[in-house]
Amino acid sequence: MRLFRVLAPLALLATLSGMDLRAQDPALKETFQQAKALWGIQGDNPGASAKFEQILGALEPKGKTLEGEWLQMLCETYNWLAILDDRSATKKPRAQKDLEALLELNPDFDMDRIITNARLQGVFEALRSSRLVRVKLALDPEGGILAVDGRPRQSAALKFLPPGNHKLTYAKTGYQSAEQQVDLSLKEPKSLEMKLTRVSSTVSLCTSPAGIEVLLDGKSLGTSVGIAAPELRPMAEKAGVRLEELSAPFVVGDLPAGRHTLELRAPCFRTRRIELDPSYATPFADHTLEAYKLDASRGLLTVSTAGPGGELLLSGKPYGPVPVKDLQLCSGSYDLQVRFPAGGFTERVEVPDGKSVQVNARPKVRMLYLGCEGSDDFAGRERMLRLLASFGERLKTVAFMLPAKGETPQEALTRIRTTKEAELTLTVRPRSGKPIHEIELVVSTLQGEEDRSVVKPLEQDPLAALAARLNRLPRLWEPWVGLNLLDLPGEIGPWVLRADETALRAGIKTSRAITQVNGKPVTSVMAFRKALAEAPGERIALAQGEAPIQLPVTQQALELPLNASDLCYPFVLAELRLRYLGAKGDEAGLLRLNQALALMHFRLFGPAMEVLRDARMTGTKGVSQGTLDYYTGVCLLRLGNVYADIASQSFNQALKYPQATLFGPEGPFVAPLARQALEDLKP
Amino acid sequence: MHLPLSRIRSASLALAVCLALGAQDGDIAERLFQSGERAYGAKSYPEALETWGQLLQQAPKSPFCAQALLRMARYQLEVERKSEAALPLLERIKTEHIKTSWAAEAMLLRGQILASQARKAQDLREAVGEFNRVVDLFPDQPAVLPAHYHLGLAARLQGQWARALKHFTEALRLDPTSPIAPMAQLQMGDLLDVMGDLQGCLLLLQGIRTQFPQSPEAQEAEWRIAVRVKHRIQKPTLKSEGPWPQGRAKGWLKTPTLLATGPKGELFIYQDDLDRAFVLQGSELAPAGAASKSAKAMTVTAAGVPWLVSAKVGITREEGATPLLLASLTAPNGAFLDGWQNLWVSDAKVACITLVAADGTSRSLPSPTATAMAALPTGGAVLASDANRSLLFLDAAGQPRLTVPYSKDLPASVKYVLALCADATGHVAAIVDGDYEGVVLWGPDGSLLRHATFKALGLNGKFRAIALDHQGGIVLADRSNDLLIRLN
């Protein structure tokens, strides 16, 4: 590694000199060569003159802002034009001006002695002597950056300066900067010396590619840039990269004594760490490390969804429709978003290097906060509005959106009804009173099903209850192994009252206690349910004091309650409507049933009936087809006597499923209730 | 009611302040109501009532009037214990403030008062009407849930099991996490058992234990599950645990002749030599209820007070109350209180059951002459008739629903029932005599569940009283050895 230390100053120089190469039109170089050829080979002075004028026209307006090669080209052009103008009778007076411009542009310029005659050289030197003072500057060490009167120079070489006071500053990484004031007088050449004191070591390195962030002991120092100079080709070859793929050297200065860690990192690349032992810091020296090639770092992302029509965006960039399988991505964090025709899904995902990440994008209900209705002021208004502005941070299952700037609640509502970009709205409605101390938080679906909660804006956390209700999704399924269990005194575990055929065939014995679930003791029905809910996989091992018995874990349907105080029914309804999109079979039937129940909460028996009419479930036990038929009858009854006959048919239909239950697999049978309903319908 | 002058002044001052402030009617009404609330909260009832009275006068159309009337009705009911005085206040809410949400609560409360006063099915009609109105007129109100629960109770009282089940189910469907949910679930469980669905019953009761483990209903469910499983599913052979409570030897009692189980499972023992009932607390006895000489029947009220029936003394109820003498009582041998608070009394010498109402009036239900009688959870009774050598299961109206010969499925014939009891889950137990001498346990459907002869049990004594406990045991009183024996 130390072999490369010597290359560092060269590389630095190359970086500085090559800095401006891409700033001008490369065709000018061609023009410059043509002009020189016209004069030198063809003797076409007017032609050459015209070409040089062309270059002058392009570069002269930029004047002193030019750097490197282009500055040199402009200087040489002045030199050429001075020669040409000097030979033309009509343009001769202009030769003096060319030399003055040249001197103005670069006082240190050395005229080309081969092409410039002695007279013209003398004129130039006389002109320089009359305006500038010759200085002889010795810099130790070389390779630093010299600034005259605060303006950095591209080259540390300095021969002439205008008379008067000047401030010279010389700096180099790893050295303490030096500053010197000089007072120059015409005709009095001056020798100057600037010697820097070494204060630390430096470490320089090149990266492939450029754009790699360099950190020293965890602190970012900057990013590698540029392209390595040709001198660094051996370094590129050793690293196995092309020269163009290697950055210009990145210099780490002021390296304190002791051991250090350099870290090279960039998105999409594996981070590299370089340990620097104390010898890099002391004794002070310039160290050049080898070139570091960073390997690409990628992971796979799979996005599945049950919702149809979703479009994937990663950190705002579209990636087409979902589902997406094994999408190759740079490792790192992404804001994953899936836009559905109804509902949305957002999640921050981390894609680790070489790993596969699975995301199930379930569409989330979107809620637009419309604002505060009316202009009535109320106590704590500002506080309340502030809390609402950040309400989304408290919601796990709802995507919360704020209205557009300056939009009134009515305008926001009209917009959302047109664009259908949200399923729910939230409105603040002050309650009448003088002064107003209470407000209503109104959550509504776009169809108008409303939930109102009254809060006091100045209470401890006026949004806590609503946040809790919006974060609560009712369970629609529960894990099931076909066992009905009881807690009995004297039994060491839940006692098997009833077992289905599968469980009996597997070896489960009724009238005996379950002693273990997946190898762990279980002492009550509650503990059993908890263990079942937490059990991974699709099978579970149960023991009844003997060898464990493997049982399949299935899911049994549940009903949602009609009027639970911990549920926000507009949200539940919107959620069920979203889940129904793309649902099939019994799942679709159950979602329809629960949609109907949510509508029954709002006493919308007609719409509930519509929903139930399309629902079908193939199961005959638990919450199943018989349950659907029973609720169909209930809805019809609530629509009035005119539907009594059809309601009777529904209840009779329900009776065909004697194992159908309400609420869940262990709820009461539908049959006696259907029979009672039929009894009530008798005239 | 006399109000202290200072209170009247403070209430008047509150009104004056309101008027002086130039407040609107609505403001006055609200402030008067709140002022009354504050006073009520501080238990300054006269001040509260006076303030609310002013509210009713000053702003009779304000919705706060409905709220104030409701508070005043609750005061009459809960503080003064005068339900009759509460009714007109509630009716006023119904007539004058039917459009307010408070009307729902008023109707619910009125229905509850009327239901508690009902002594026969017809009496329930108005209460049921109120509950139905709550459900129909105020479907958004929280009162709907308790209204369904009370509709269920009313239906159950009338023996309409399926209708009762429907209402309890509605209550549960509305909010399975409400405080009423475990109560409704407990009722549903017992109803399913009555309707023949034992497994459904057990699962609902287990649901209470899982979902509401700390509730009183969970404790009820625990023993109701345990005894049902033990007696009807496990049916272990009856064995004697010997004298009970453990450590109590022969002679610790003074002629125990009657046993009864209280609502919390506590055992009541009538000791003939001491002429009164005692409640067993741990292994100690504590006097309970009033004394009565030569009591031949005992029942325990829902409040845990033993009532004694004696031919000589009559019906002895709460301590201090004059016993109720009934001329028709000659040889009482069974008694219990039904859901209407009528006391059913059977008599060995009369071919009928006497129903004694709370006001002391009585009527007769024709029946065979009873040897013993016990209450069933259906609201009816089980009657032992030695003449027919059968158990007769009567419904709440006294109509026979089931007849079970004593000896059915037993290895030997039973001629006499010496003592009879039943528990709240419908199990019926008897001490029997004849070719088969021992203890027999039947299910609510009359099926034979468990039985054992005294010989097999290794028992020797004069057993004349029996009780079923909440742990699935059967307690026998041995009057000759003055002790209790527990079978398990």
Boltz contact constraints between the chains, C-beta under 6 A:
constraints:
  - contact:
      token1: [A, 484]
      token2: [B, 203]
      max_distance: 6.0
  - contact:
      token1: [A, 486]
      token2: [B, 202]
      max_distance: 6.0
  - contact:
      token1: [A, 486]
      token2: [B, 206]
      max_distance: 6.0
  - contact:
      token1: [A, 486]
      token2: [B, 225]
      max_distance: 6.0
  - contact:
      token1: [A, 487]
      token2: [B, 209]
      max_distance: 6.0
  - contact:
      token1: [A, 488]
      token2: [B, 229]
      max_distance: 6.0
  - contact:
      token1: [A, 489]
      token2: [B, 226]
      max_distance: 6.0
  - contact:
      token1: [A, 498]
      token2: [B, 199]
      max_distance: 6.0
  - contact:
      token1: [A, 525]
      token2: [B, 210]
      max_distance: 6.0
  - contact:
      token1: [A, 526]
      token2: [B, 210]
      max_distance: 6.0
  - contact:
      token1: [A, 561]
      token2: [B, 175]
      max_distance: 6.0
  - contact:
      token1: [A, 561]
      token2: [B, 176]
      max_distance: 6.0
  - contact:
      token1: [A, 562]
      token2: [B, 173]
      max_distance: 6.0
  - contact:
      token1: [A, 562]
      token2: [B, 174]
      max_distance: 6.0
  - contact:
      token1: [A, 563]
      token2: [B, 174]
      max_distance: 6.0
  - contact:
      token1: [A, 563]
      token2: [B, 175]
      max_distance: 6.0
  - contact:
      token1: [A, 564]
      token2: [B, 175]
      max_distance: 6.0
  - contact:
      token1: [A, 603]
      token2: [B, 139]
      max_distance: 6.0
  - contact:
      token1: [A, 666]
      token2: [B, 203]
      max_distance: 6.0
  - contact:
      token1: [A, 668]
      token2: [B, 200]
      max_distance: 6.0
  - contact:
      token1: [A, 672]
      token2: [B, 162]
      max_distance: 6.0
  - contact:
      token1: [A, 673]
      token2: [B, 166]
      max_distance: 6.0
  - contact:
      token1: [A, 676]
      token2: [B, 162]
      max_distance: 6.0
  - contact:
      token1: [A, 676]
      token2: [B, 163]
      max_distance: 6.0
  - contact:
      token1: [A, 676]
      token2: [B, 166]
      max_distance: 6.0
